[in-house]
């Protein structure tokens, strides 16, 4: 019988709280969304929320399968998440796209940060992370494409300046680590 270590628990716990927080923030965005393309983004947020909820369940169940105790209590999530707090009140659709994409990439950054330790101890658990990473990055890319308008943006000095600043910092336009 394999039993995960405290290191494995700590690593998976970091992923778990970020996924739970992504789920909650996705619902906050879903409820307070305003602006153009409302309906499509409203439905897309449901897809992200459902995925985050399923992913958090998968992580917690994997933890239990290797005899580790997940902690998804509100106080634990709030104190341990790496995600920035979501703004209060109504939020414009274009801003929501950037906010949610940034948070999805924050979760994948957490997953990548713990990946090697997880893989060293338990490749099967690392495989769980792999499948979640693949889907979450796909969702982030597809959602982020909503705000990208290459021809229009290439004419905008503000956009060019923002993107150049982000690139100089090694980030993409929403603050995620650039490839």
Secondary structure, 3 states (H helix, E strand, C coil): CCCCCHHHHHHHHHHHHHHHHHHHHHHHHHHCEECCCHHHHHHHHHHHHHHHHHHHHHHHHHHHHCCCCCCCCHHHHHHHCCCCCCCCCCEEHHHHHHHHHHHHHHHHHHHHHHHHHHHHHCHHHHHHHHHHHHHHHHHHHHHHHHHCCHHHHHHCHHHHHHHHHHHHCCECCCCCECC
